[in-house]
Amino acid sequence: MKRFFIAFGIAVIAIALPPALLDTFGKSQLLIPGFWLIYQFFSSLTFLICLGVIWGQQKNATLGGQIFLGATTLKLLLCMTIALIYLHKYKVNDIVFVLNYFYLYFLYTAFEIYSLLSNLRVQNKK
């Protein structure tokens, strides 16, 4: 579990670094309004889903795959809901929104899959 917390901290910093550099060097037009709020949402959601799946796998290893699929479906639905709410509330450049949104979605999903698969590998070795 300690390994997950360290990996999550590194991932959060690595994912936040390019947008922070864009913001710092005056290219904030490449970020949507409220980018950091959406970043916080993705970060929190990924953290909670990973913890839930890891906890579920530790409690019942046979349901690990089903828990992972259920959590991934929940994440997809919540992320799409946030995208719809955001687009309804704000009028933004479509290309900038798609780039920002999928930047966060794909990188956090890649981290989620990597961390959960590495956790599953550790459990299989035991």
SEVEXZA-138061 format. One line per 4 residues: number of its first residue (from 1); their letters; for each residue x, y, z of C-alpha. Coordinates in pm, whole numbers, plus 50000, padded with zeros to 5 digits. Example, Ala and Ser with C-alpha at 12.3 -4.5 7.8 and 13.67 -1.06 7.14 Angstrom:
2
1) AS) 51230,49550,50780 ~ 51367,49894,50714
//
This chain:
126
1) MKRF) 50000,50000,50000 ~ 50291,50233,50077 ~ 50417,50179,49723 ~ 50082,50296,49586
5) FIAF) 50090,50620,49786 ~ 50441,50702,49664 ~ 50352,50619,49303 ~ 50033,50825,49326
9) GIAV) 50223,51126,49461 ~ 50475,51105,49179 ~ 50199,51067,48919 ~ 50005,51366,49054
13) IAIA) 50314,51587,49035 ~ 50413,51457,48691 ~ 50065,51515,48550 ~ 50040,51863,48703
17) LPPA) 50381,51979,48581 ~ 50307,52053,48209 ~ 49988,52255,48279 ~ 50164,52441,48561
21) LLDT) 50448,52530,48325 ~ 50199,52648,48063 ~ 50030,52864,48327 ~ 50362,53001,48454
25) FGKS) 50503,53093,48113 ~ 50193,53280,47997 ~ 50029,53015,47781 ~ 49719,52994,48000
29) QLLI) 49497,53025,47690 ~ 49584,52658,47634 ~ 49412,52571,47962 ~ 49036,52576,48005
33) PGFW) 48883,52790,48279 ~ 48863,52580,48594 ~ 49133,52340,48474 ~ 49269,52294,48825
37) LIYQ) 48924,52208,48959 ~ 48887,51934,48697 ~ 49243,51824,48774 ~ 49145,51795,49141
41) FFSS) 48837,51592,49047 ~ 49035,51346,48833 ~ 49304,51315,49097 ~ 49058,51252,49380
45) LTFL) 48849,51010,49176 ~ 49152,50808,49068 ~ 49280,50794,49425 ~ 48946,50673,49563
49) ICLG) 48892,50418,49284 ~ 49244,50275,49321 ~ 49208,50249,49698 ~ 48868,50084,49661
53) VIWG) 48993,49830,49409 ~ 49307,49751,49611 ~ 49099,49711,49926 ~ 48849,49492,49742
57) QQKN) 49124,49273,49598 ~ 49273,49226,49943 ~ 48938,49130,50092 ~ 48831,48895,49814
61) ATLG) 49090,48812,49549 ~ 48844,48618,49333 ~ 48630,48929,49277 ~ 48929,49150,49188
65) GQIF) 48854,49159,48816 ~ 48487,49237,48867 ~ 48567,49511,49116 ~ 48815,49662,48871
69) LGAT) 48563,49658,48584 ~ 48291,49807,48804 ~ 48522,50081,48925 ~ 48635,50161,48570
73) TLKL) 48273,50186,48455 ~ 48190,50413,48749 ~ 48489,50633,48670 ~ 48390,50660,48304
77) LLCM) 48031,50758,48392 ~ 48140,51015,48649 ~ 48397,51168,48414 ~ 48146,51194,48129
81) TIAL) 47894,51352,48366 ~ 48149,51612,48472 ~ 48231,51684,48106 ~ 47863,51738,48026
85) IYLH) 47811,51964,48328 ~ 48123,52163,48246 ~ 48030,52211,47880 ~ 47679,52315,47978
89) KYKV) 47811,52572,48227 ~ 48106,52717,48031 ~ 48147,52816,47668 ~ 48501,52713,47577
93) NDIV) 48708,52638,47270 ~ 48618,52280,47180 ~ 48971,52175,47081 ~ 49125,52316,47399
97) FVLN) 48862,52142,47610 ~ 48912,51806,47438 ~ 49291,51830,47472 ~ 49273,51927,47841
101) YFYL) 49007,51674,47929 ~ 49165,51376,47755 ~ 49510,51472,47879 ~ 49381,51426,48233
105) YFLY) 49155,51129,48159 ~ 49408,50918,47972 ~ 49703,50986,48202 ~ 49506,50912,48519
109) TAFE) 49355,50602,48359 ~ 49702,50484,48255 ~ 49824,50535,48611 ~ 49522,50351,48748
113) IYSL) 49577,50050,48523 ~ 49951,50043,48591 ~ 49915,50065,48968 ~ 49635,49809,48989
117) LSNL) 49812,49561,48762 ~ 50137,49596,48956 ~ 49940,49542,49278 ~ 49783,49231,49128
121) RVQN) 50127,49101,49029 ~ 50248,49146,49388 ~ 49948,48949,49516 ~ 50009,48668,49266
125) KK) 50367,48626,49388 ~ 50250,48557,49742
//
